[in-house]
């Protein structure tokens, strides 16, 4: 592919990404706060067995969404601009809605026929399984509408809906558990009611009724959507295997209580961290897709924002891992304190997983998502094998080691298998400045341990602020040095 270099467009889109990041930031920050609140609130309401059942139910829900609905929404985002340019949006919307409806109907049919196999394989009671099947309908609609809002660059609508959804879900879940004593089922009921209400809001915000008119399904639209979306589903399934299958394996070996501990470790890392890290990608990806469709070289922008991701994520991950015991004590009920063993493994596993948002974007732009599927499937198989081998002997630590190893393998494969026209440049300057800024912070940490202040929250905040202060000062020094040497 021959790129058109257009610095003016690149700078304009970069400014646009920063503006969208500012608009999306409230939803992601509130989402992170909401995810942080979920663990202490839910663990105080539920015993480990019920929390384990809730974690297993959510993992199964995500499994079914991956297979039957999420990829339809992502395909809607990927080809939205193309069909907007072609001025055939009514046919495109009809095709998307038909595909989503067909997939959900197929899911219900398959789930009913093989319900006994689902019960035994996932170790889940029948009533929870059917509750999940009902819950997936509003969840699938929400996924499609959210992606359509992203495609239209309606960042403020996305932000508002996300914030309302987050707190409405928590409030309704607590209401059903506390006042009706429904246990884990109350959590699922709260989610169902909340998401159904949000779907109505999203229909209005996305303005989908302006485009959606019942027309004949355009079968020629289905082929590129399938070619793009089905590998994404397979890829997401492989990611699910890496990061969530451990709950089921732990449940089958140790029971719901230990699965609940894994759920707490997961809840305090992956959803919380990915929510805040997604501030960059949720704003950047739609604009990068638009630039790519217009034949603009997107590699400099991807590399630049990958550097910003490193700067945001790595200090947070490191401090969270160092203070894992104190971190779990802050957010979880005492019945779940042993989850601290998982935090360093899950946190760095999340770091490498989020890195792949930048290294795998090449496959999405080139519509070669099958490559992403293959390498993530390999990583997923390795992760399952390690879980089966390590859990019996090492317990929770075995879960952590398997998850970290699988995510790291996935990241390594994405930087080895590179499409020639989309090779990214690693942000070396940012990384080197981060290493230099980490040296004085490391010395301050050793001083804290020597003095033994026993103020974990203060120490974590001070170290994080100190790192960014040293990084900023180092940048100023290097800038002045370059100016002075000219």
KOLMAR-888537 format. One record per residue (C-alpha): z negated, y, x negated; chain. Coordinates in nm, 3 decimals. Last residue first. Layout:
<atoms>
ATOM      zz      yy      xx chaine
ATOM       Z       Y       X      A
...
</atoms>
This chain:
<atoms>
ATOM      zz      yy      xx chaine
ATOM  -1.896   2.414  -2.295      A
ATOM  -2.222   2.258  -2.411      A
ATOM  -2.437   2.493  -2.203      A
ATOM  -2.267   2.399  -1.876      A
ATOM  -2.303   2.027  -1.950      A
ATOM  -2.670   2.074  -2.041      A
ATOM  -2.734   2.280  -1.727      A
ATOM  -2.594   2.000  -1.512      A
ATOM  -2.785   1.736  -1.704      A
ATOM  -3.113   1.925  -1.655      A
ATOM  -3.049   1.984  -1.287      A
ATOM  -2.974   1.615  -1.230      A
ATOM  -3.290   1.517  -1.419      A
ATOM  -3.493   1.756  -1.206      A
ATOM  -3.350   1.601  -0.889      A
ATOM  -3.422   1.245  -1.007      A
ATOM  -3.774   1.344  -1.115      A
ATOM  -3.842   1.492  -0.770      A
ATOM  -3.685   1.189  -0.601      A
ATOM  -3.914   0.957  -0.793      A
ATOM  -4.222   1.169  -0.731      A
ATOM  -4.164   1.169  -0.356      A
ATOM  -4.151   0.790  -0.357      A
ATOM  -4.446   0.749  -0.592      A
ATOM  -4.660   0.994  -0.392      A
ATOM  -4.575   0.827  -0.060      A
ATOM  -4.658   0.479  -0.191      A
ATOM  -4.978   0.594  -0.363      A
ATOM  -5.105   0.782  -0.058      A
ATOM  -5.040   0.480   0.166      A
ATOM  -5.211   0.246  -0.080      A
ATOM  -5.529   0.446  -0.133      A
ATOM  -5.732   0.197  -0.341      A
ATOM  -5.770   0.442  -0.628      A
ATOM  -5.778   0.162  -0.888      A
ATOM  -5.774   0.387  -1.199      A
ATOM  -5.573   0.126  -1.391      A
ATOM  -5.349   0.044  -1.095      A
ATOM  -5.278   0.410  -1.033      A
ATOM  -5.204   0.464  -1.402      A
ATOM  -4.959   0.174  -1.398      A
ATOM  -4.785   0.338  -1.102      A
ATOM  -4.767   0.670  -1.289      A
ATOM  -4.600   0.494  -1.584      A
ATOM  -4.344   0.334  -1.352      A
ATOM  -4.275   0.671  -1.195      A
ATOM  -4.211   0.816  -1.543      A
ATOM  -3.947   0.545  -1.609      A
ATOM  -3.789   0.541  -1.260      A
ATOM  -3.613   0.875  -1.313      A
ATOM  -3.418   0.725  -1.605      A
ATOM  -3.314   0.423  -1.398      A
ATOM  -3.209   0.646  -1.109      A
ATOM  -3.004   0.865  -1.341      A
ATOM  -2.825   0.550  -1.464      A
ATOM  -2.751   0.437  -1.107      A
ATOM  -2.613   0.774  -0.997      A
ATOM  -2.387   0.796  -1.303      A
ATOM  -2.268   0.436  -1.262      A
ATOM  -2.144   0.475  -0.904      A
ATOM  -1.932   0.153  -0.913      A
ATOM  -1.564   0.227  -0.861      A
ATOM  -1.408   0.044  -0.569      A
ATOM  -1.099  -0.177  -0.568      A
ATOM  -0.904  -0.127  -0.247      A
ATOM  -0.540  -0.174  -0.350      A
ATOM  -0.615  -0.485  -0.559      A
ATOM  -0.828  -0.662  -0.293      A
ATOM  -1.153  -0.771  -0.456      A
ATOM  -1.316  -1.114  -0.472      A
ATOM  -1.577  -1.071  -0.747      A
ATOM  -1.769  -0.783  -0.591      A
ATOM  -1.786  -0.961  -0.256      A
ATOM  -1.893  -1.289  -0.421      A
ATOM  -2.191  -1.120  -0.586      A
ATOM  -2.308  -0.973  -0.256      A
ATOM  -2.295  -1.311  -0.077      A
ATOM  -2.482  -1.480  -0.361      A
ATOM  -2.753  -1.213  -0.341      A
ATOM  -2.787  -1.267   0.034      A
ATOM  -2.821  -1.646  -0.010      A
ATOM  -3.070  -1.621  -0.297      A
ATOM  -3.289  -1.370  -0.112      A
ATOM  -3.301  -1.584   0.202      A
ATOM  -3.376  -1.907   0.013      A
ATOM  -3.651  -1.745  -0.196      A
ATOM  -3.818  -1.594   0.109      A
ATOM  -3.816  -1.915   0.313      A
ATOM  -3.955  -2.106   0.014      A
ATOM  -4.230  -1.846  -0.021      A
ATOM  -4.325  -1.914   0.340      A
ATOM  -4.369  -2.287   0.279      A
ATOM  -4.324  -2.388  -0.086      A
ATOM  -4.284  -2.767  -0.070      A
ATOM  -4.154  -2.832   0.281      A
ATOM  -3.979  -2.491   0.292      A
ATOM  -3.782  -2.527  -0.034      A
ATOM  -3.524  -2.800   0.028      A
ATOM  -3.441  -2.727   0.392      A
ATOM  -3.441  -2.354   0.326      A
ATOM  -3.225  -2.399   0.016      A
ATOM  -2.966  -2.599   0.210      A
ATOM  -2.961  -2.340   0.487      A
ATOM  -2.911  -2.056   0.236      A
ATOM  -2.633  -2.239   0.047      A
ATOM  -2.451  -2.295   0.375      A
ATOM  -2.492  -1.928   0.460      A
ATOM  -2.361  -1.813   0.122      A
ATOM  -2.049  -2.027   0.159      A
ATOM  -2.005  -1.896   0.512      A
ATOM  -2.039  -1.541   0.382      A
ATOM  -1.761  -1.601   0.131      A
ATOM  -1.528  -1.755   0.388      A
ATOM  -1.597  -1.503   0.664      A
ATOM  -1.544  -1.201   0.440      A
ATOM  -1.209  -1.342   0.337      A
ATOM  -1.121  -1.404   0.704      A
ATOM  -1.177  -1.031   0.759      A
ATOM  -0.837  -0.960   0.611      A
ATOM  -0.747  -0.670   0.841      A
ATOM  -0.685  -0.449   0.532      A
ATOM  -0.949  -0.199   0.644      A
ATOM  -1.191  -0.475   0.737      A
ATOM  -1.150  -0.660   0.407      A
ATOM  -1.200  -0.341   0.204      A
ATOM  -1.518  -0.262   0.398      A
ATOM  -1.666  -0.572   0.235      A
ATOM  -1.806  -0.393  -0.074      A
ATOM  -1.953  -0.104   0.124      A
ATOM  -2.138  -0.292   0.399      A
ATOM  -2.204  -0.549   0.126      A
ATOM  -2.475  -0.329  -0.020      A
ATOM  -2.666  -0.371   0.308      A
ATOM  -2.697  -0.746   0.240      A
ATOM  -2.810  -0.683  -0.117      A
ATOM  -3.089  -0.450   0.001      A
ATOM  -3.182  -0.680   0.289      A
ATOM  -3.238  -0.966   0.043      A
ATOM  -3.443  -0.723  -0.164      A
ATOM  -3.669  -0.660   0.135      A
ATOM  -3.674  -1.024   0.253      A
ATOM  -3.786  -1.153  -0.086      A
ATOM  -4.040  -0.877  -0.151      A
ATOM  -4.178  -0.898   0.207      A
ATOM  -4.211  -1.275   0.250      A
ATOM  -4.553  -1.329   0.092      A
ATOM  -4.687  -1.036   0.294      A
ATOM  -4.634  -1.250   0.608      A
ATOM  -4.977  -1.401   0.535      A
ATOM  -5.128  -1.110   0.729      A
ATOM  -5.010  -1.239   1.070      A
ATOM  -5.341  -1.302   1.247      A
ATOM  -5.463  -0.970   1.102      A
ATOM  -5.226  -0.778   1.330      A
ATOM  -4.929  -0.627   1.152      A
ATOM  -4.824  -0.277   1.041      A
ATOM  -5.075  -0.146   0.787      A
ATOM  -5.193  -0.485   0.659      A
ATOM  -4.829  -0.584   0.604      A
ATOM  -4.769  -0.283   0.378      A
ATOM  -5.095  -0.330   0.189      A
ATOM  -4.995  -0.682   0.089      A
ATOM  -4.633  -0.585   0.013      A
ATOM  -4.723  -0.288  -0.211      A
ATOM  -4.482  -0.376  -0.492      A
ATOM  -4.218  -0.492  -0.243      A
ATOM  -4.229  -0.177  -0.031      A
ATOM  -4.215   0.034  -0.347      A
ATOM  -3.903  -0.146  -0.468      A
ATOM  -3.724  -0.140  -0.132      A
ATOM  -3.787   0.233  -0.083      A
ATOM  -3.671   0.317  -0.438      A
ATOM  -3.354   0.104  -0.395      A
ATOM  -3.248   0.232  -0.054      A
ATOM  -3.181   0.604  -0.064      A
ATOM  -3.027   0.639  -0.410      A
ATOM  -2.833   0.315  -0.377      A
ATOM  -2.694   0.430  -0.041      A
ATOM  -2.590   0.765  -0.187      A
ATOM  -2.398   0.580  -0.456      A
ATOM  -2.221   0.373  -0.189      A
ATOM  -2.136   0.704  -0.026      A
ATOM  -1.942   0.817  -0.331      A
ATOM  -1.771   0.481  -0.377      A
ATOM  -1.651   0.476  -0.015      A
ATOM  -1.529   0.835  -0.042      A
ATOM  -1.337   0.771  -0.365      A
ATOM  -1.178   0.454  -0.220      A
ATOM  -1.045   0.612   0.101      A
ATOM  -0.695   0.700  -0.023      A
ATOM  -0.524   0.857   0.280      A
ATOM  -0.258   0.650   0.460      A
ATOM  -0.328   0.800   0.808      A
ATOM  -0.470   0.468   0.926      A
ATOM  -0.694   0.473   0.616      A
ATOM  -0.823   0.817   0.706      A
ATOM  -0.906   0.708   1.062      A
ATOM  -1.085   0.396   0.933      A
ATOM  -1.285   0.609   0.689      A
ATOM  -1.381   0.842   0.975      A
ATOM  -1.507   0.553   1.188      A
ATOM  -1.692   0.398   0.889      A
ATOM  -1.874   0.709   0.765      A
ATOM  -2.115   0.797   1.045      A
ATOM  -2.249   0.449   1.124      A
ATOM  -2.224   0.368   0.754      A
ATOM  -2.450   0.644   0.626      A
ATOM  -2.727   0.639   0.886      A
ATOM  -2.708   0.259   0.864      A
ATOM  -2.970   0.257   0.586      A
ATOM  -3.235   0.362   0.839      A
ATOM  -3.159   0.083   1.083      A
ATOM  -3.094  -0.169   0.807      A
ATOM  -3.445  -0.115   0.676      A
ATOM  -3.630  -0.170   1.004      A
ATOM  -3.410  -0.455   1.125      A
ATOM  -3.431  -0.634   0.785      A
ATOM  -3.785  -0.566   0.665      A
ATOM  -4.094  -0.554   0.887      A
ATOM  -3.934  -0.758   1.167      A
ATOM  -3.828  -1.034   0.923      A
ATOM  -4.177  -1.072   0.782      A
ATOM  -4.315  -1.068   1.137      A
ATOM  -4.063  -1.329   1.252      A
ATOM  -4.147  -1.550   0.953      A
ATOM  -4.511  -1.538   1.063      A
ATOM  -4.401  -1.626   1.418      A
ATOM  -4.207  -1.924   1.285      A
ATOM  -4.534  -2.033   1.123      A
ATOM  -4.703  -2.025   1.464      A
ATOM  -4.405  -2.183   1.647      A
ATOM  -4.421  -2.510   1.449      A
ATOM  -4.424  -2.616   1.080      A
ATOM  -4.105  -2.820   1.026      A
ATOM  -3.897  -2.754   1.338      A
ATOM  -4.027  -2.398   1.362      A
ATOM  -3.957  -2.328   0.993      A
ATOM  -3.599  -2.449   1.036      A
ATOM  -3.560  -2.241   1.350      A
ATOM  -3.700  -1.929   1.186      A
ATOM  -3.496  -1.994   0.869      A
ATOM  -3.178  -1.977   1.079      A
ATOM  -3.230  -1.600   1.096      A
ATOM  -3.119  -1.438   0.769      A
ATOM  -2.859  -1.664   0.607      A
ATOM  -2.742  -1.843   0.921      A
ATOM  -2.716  -1.512   1.102      A
ATOM  -2.503  -1.381   0.816      A
ATOM  -2.277  -1.686   0.857      A
ATOM  -2.255  -1.614   1.228      A
ATOM  -2.164  -1.255   1.145      A
ATOM  -1.877  -1.385   0.933      A
ATOM  -1.758  -1.621   1.206      A
ATOM  -1.770  -1.337   1.457      A
ATOM  -1.590  -1.108   1.211      A
ATOM  -1.329  -1.383   1.156      A
ATOM  -1.277  -1.386   1.535      A
ATOM  -1.249  -1.008   1.559      A
ATOM  -0.957  -0.912   1.334      A
ATOM  -0.712  -1.190   1.413      A
ATOM  -0.836  -1.198   1.773      A
ATOM  -0.788  -0.824   1.814      A
ATOM  -0.449  -0.840   1.639      A
ATOM  -0.336  -1.117   1.881      A
ATOM  -0.490  -0.976   2.199      A
ATOM  -0.286  -0.658   2.211      A
ATOM   0.037  -0.855   2.261      A
ATOM  -0.123  -1.005   2.573      A
ATOM  -0.133  -0.670   2.750      A
ATOM  -0.349  -0.753   3.050      A
ATOM  -0.188  -0.621   3.368      A
ATOM  -0.367  -0.315   3.486      A
ATOM  -0.702  -0.230   3.636      A
ATOM  -0.766   0.124   3.524      A
ATOM  -1.007   0.199   3.242      A
ATOM  -0.918   0.520   3.067      A
ATOM  -1.120   0.781   3.256      A
ATOM  -1.371   0.513   3.356      A
ATOM  -1.461   0.474   2.987      A
ATOM  -1.610   0.822   2.972      A
ATOM  -1.827   0.694   2.685      A
ATOM  -2.124   0.900   2.806      A
ATOM  -2.103   0.792   3.171      A
ATOM  -2.063   0.422   3.096      A
ATOM  -2.334   0.465   2.831      A
ATOM  -2.589   0.588   3.086      A
ATOM  -2.524   0.292   3.314      A
ATOM  -2.556   0.057   3.018      A
ATOM  -2.889   0.219   2.929      A
ATOM  -3.034   0.111   3.264      A
ATOM  -2.925  -0.249   3.203      A
ATOM  -3.066  -0.231   2.849      A
ATOM  -3.412  -0.136   2.975      A
ATOM  -3.430  -0.398   3.252      A
ATOM  -3.319  -0.680   3.022      A
ATOM  -3.537  -0.575   2.728      A
ATOM  -3.848  -0.559   2.945      A
ATOM  -3.770  -0.904   3.087      A
ATOM  -3.730  -1.047   2.737      A
ATOM  -4.065  -0.904   2.625      A
ATOM  -4.234  -1.026   2.941      A
ATOM  -4.105  -1.377   2.870      A
ATOM  -4.298  -1.368   2.541      A
ATOM  -4.626  -1.345   2.730      A
ATOM  -4.596  -1.292   3.106      A
ATOM  -4.948  -1.159   3.162      A
ATOM  -4.830  -0.936   3.450      A
ATOM  -5.005  -0.614   3.348      A
ATOM  -5.001  -0.647   2.969      A
ATOM  -4.682  -0.843   2.913      A
ATOM  -4.467  -0.668   3.175      A
ATOM  -4.588  -0.319   3.079      A
ATOM  -4.563  -0.385   2.703      A
ATOM  -4.202  -0.491   2.747      A
ATOM  -4.126  -0.190   2.968      A
ATOM  -4.263   0.055   2.713      A
ATOM  -4.097  -0.110   2.411      A
ATOM  -3.759  -0.130   2.582      A
ATOM  -3.780   0.229   2.711      A
ATOM  -3.873   0.343   2.361      A
ATOM  -3.569   0.201   2.188      A
ATOM  -3.318   0.255   2.468      A
ATOM  -3.403   0.624   2.498      A
ATOM  -3.361   0.672   2.124      A
ATOM  -3.033   0.480   2.112      A
ATOM  -2.888   0.665   2.411      A
ATOM  -2.966   1.007   2.260      A
ATOM  -2.825   0.922   1.919      A
ATOM  -2.504   0.768   2.050      A
ATOM  -2.446   1.068   2.274      A
ATOM  -2.508   1.297   1.976      A
ATOM  -2.265   1.101   1.757      A
ATOM  -1.974   1.115   1.995      A
ATOM  -1.720   1.034   1.724      A
ATOM  -1.484   0.883   1.984      A
ATOM  -1.486   0.551   1.797      A
ATOM  -1.866   0.564   1.785      A
ATOM  -1.880   0.601   2.164      A
ATOM  -1.644   0.307   2.200      A
ATOM  -1.868   0.104   1.967      A
ATOM  -2.176   0.179   2.180      A
ATOM  -1.987   0.083   2.495      A
ATOM  -1.892  -0.259   2.358      A
ATOM  -2.243  -0.343   2.237      A
ATOM  -2.403  -0.219   2.561      A
ATOM  -2.180  -0.446   2.770      A
ATOM  -2.277  -0.745   2.554      A
ATOM  -2.649  -0.667   2.582      A
ATOM  -2.620  -0.625   2.960      A
ATOM  -2.471  -0.978   2.988      A
ATOM  -2.675  -1.140   2.707      A
ATOM  -2.996  -1.104   2.905      A
ATOM  -2.888  -1.351   3.171      A
ATOM  -2.815  -1.623   2.915      A
ATOM  -3.140  -1.538   2.735      A
ATOM  -3.340  -1.593   3.055      A
ATOM  -3.163  -1.928   3.093      A
ATOM  -3.283  -2.037   2.748      A
ATOM  -3.632  -1.906   2.806      A
ATOM  -3.663  -2.111   3.126      A
ATOM  -3.538  -2.425   2.948      A
ATOM  -3.795  -2.419   2.666      A
ATOM  -3.665  -2.368   2.308      A
ATOM  -3.652  -2.614   2.019      A
ATOM  -3.314  -2.475   1.898      A
ATOM  -3.145  -2.814   1.866      A
ATOM  -3.331  -2.987   2.148      A
ATOM  -3.294  -2.719   2.413      A
ATOM  -2.937  -2.629   2.307      A
ATOM  -2.828  -2.995   2.325      A
ATOM  -2.971  -3.023   2.674      A
ATOM  -2.788  -2.708   2.782      A
ATOM  -2.449  -2.846   2.674      A
ATOM  -2.269  -2.807   3.007      A
ATOM  -2.466  -2.498   3.106      A
ATOM  -2.422  -2.324   2.770      A
ATOM  -2.048  -2.399   2.762      A
ATOM  -1.996  -2.255   3.111      A
ATOM  -2.215  -1.951   3.048      A
ATOM  -2.038  -1.880   2.719      A
ATOM  -1.694  -1.913   2.879      A
ATOM  -1.792  -1.661   3.146      A
ATOM  -1.922  -1.425   2.876      A
ATOM  -1.600  -1.462   2.675      A
ATOM  -1.374  -1.404   2.976      A
ATOM  -1.560  -1.088   3.070      A
ATOM  -1.541  -0.954   2.714      A
ATOM  -1.169  -1.031   2.687      A
ATOM  -1.089  -0.875   3.022      A
ATOM  -1.285  -0.561   2.936      A
ATOM  -1.104  -0.528   2.604      A
ATOM  -0.759  -0.586   2.756      A
ATOM  -0.817  -0.337   3.036      A
ATOM  -0.933  -0.083   2.778      A
ATOM  -0.614  -0.131   2.574      A
ATOM  -0.391  -0.107   2.880      A
ATOM  -0.557   0.219   2.984      A
ATOM  -0.548   0.348   2.621      A
ATOM  -0.171   0.328   2.573      A
ATOM  -0.111   0.665   2.406      A
ATOM   0.014   0.513   2.075      A
ATOM  -0.214   0.752   1.883      A
ATOM  -0.508   0.652   2.102      A
ATOM  -0.406   0.290   2.056      A
ATOM  -0.438   0.322   1.678      A
ATOM  -0.759   0.525   1.701      A
ATOM  -0.931   0.258   1.910      A
ATOM  -0.817  -0.032   1.692      A
ATOM  -1.129  -0.078   1.474      A
ATOM  -1.383   0.040   1.731      A
ATOM  -1.266  -0.196   2.005      A
ATOM  -1.252  -0.475   1.749      A
ATOM  -1.619  -0.407   1.677      A
ATOM  -1.698  -0.428   2.048      A
ATOM  -1.511  -0.758   2.088      A
ATOM  -1.684  -0.893   1.777      A
ATOM  -2.025  -0.844   1.936      A
ATOM  -1.948  -1.048   2.249      A
ATOM  -1.908  -1.427   2.238      A
ATOM  -2.009  -1.586   1.910      A
ATOM  -2.224  -1.309   1.766      A
ATOM  -2.389  -1.244   2.101      A
ATOM  -2.481  -1.613   2.129      A
ATOM  -2.654  -1.616   1.790      A
ATOM  -2.821  -1.279   1.857      A
ATOM  -2.977  -1.424   2.172      A
ATOM  -3.087  -1.734   1.979      A
ATOM  -3.262  -1.513   1.722      A
ATOM  -3.424  -1.311   2.001      A
ATOM  -3.555  -1.630   2.164      A
ATOM  -3.688  -1.768   1.832      A
ATOM  -3.872  -1.443   1.765      A
ATOM  -4.024  -1.445   2.117      A
ATOM  -4.132  -1.808   2.075      A
ATOM  -4.291  -1.721   1.739      A
ATOM  -4.468  -1.426   1.899      A
ATOM  -4.598  -1.665   2.165      A
ATOM  -4.729  -1.912   1.903      A
ATOM  -4.871  -1.634   1.681      A
ATOM  -5.078  -1.484   1.966      A
ATOM  -4.921  -1.194   2.157      A
ATOM  -5.038  -0.845   2.246      A
ATOM  -5.156  -0.726   1.902      A
ATOM  -4.848  -0.882   1.738      A
ATOM  -4.625  -0.697   1.986      A
ATOM  -4.773  -0.354   1.921      A
ATOM  -4.807  -0.391   1.542      A
ATOM  -4.453  -0.535   1.507      A
ATOM  -4.273  -0.316   1.759      A
ATOM  -4.403   0.009   1.611      A
ATOM  -4.202  -0.028   1.290      A
ATOM  -3.888  -0.105   1.490      A
ATOM  -3.951   0.208   1.696      A
ATOM  -4.006   0.419   1.386      A
ATOM  -3.681   0.283   1.240      A
ATOM  -3.502   0.356   1.565      A
ATOM  -3.650   0.706   1.568      A
ATOM  -3.508   0.757   1.220      A
ATOM  -3.179   0.598   1.321      A
ATOM  -3.142   0.798   1.640      A
ATOM  -3.247   1.121   1.468      A
ATOM  -3.007   1.057   1.177      A
ATOM  -2.693   1.018   1.390      A
ATOM  -2.636   1.393   1.422      A
ATOM  -2.715   1.466   1.057      A
ATOM  -2.500   1.170   0.953      A
ATOM  -2.220   1.310   1.170      A
ATOM  -2.233   1.640   0.981      A
ATOM  -2.239   1.456   0.649      A
ATOM  -1.940   1.247   0.758      A
ATOM  -1.753   1.560   0.869      A
ATOM  -1.814   1.724   0.534      A
ATOM  -1.668   1.416   0.368      A
ATOM  -1.378   1.420   0.614      A
ATOM  -1.293   1.778   0.518      A
ATOM  -1.329   1.700   0.150      A
ATOM  -1.092   1.404   0.177      A
ATOM  -0.847   1.599   0.394      A
ATOM  -0.831   1.878   0.134      A
ATOM  -0.809   1.630  -0.150      A
ATOM  -0.502   1.463  -0.004      A
ATOM  -0.373   1.181  -0.218      A
ATOM  -0.131   0.973  -0.013      A
ATOM  -0.180   0.604  -0.073      A
ATOM   0.090   0.347  -0.131      A
ATOM   0.000   0.000   0.000      A
</atoms>
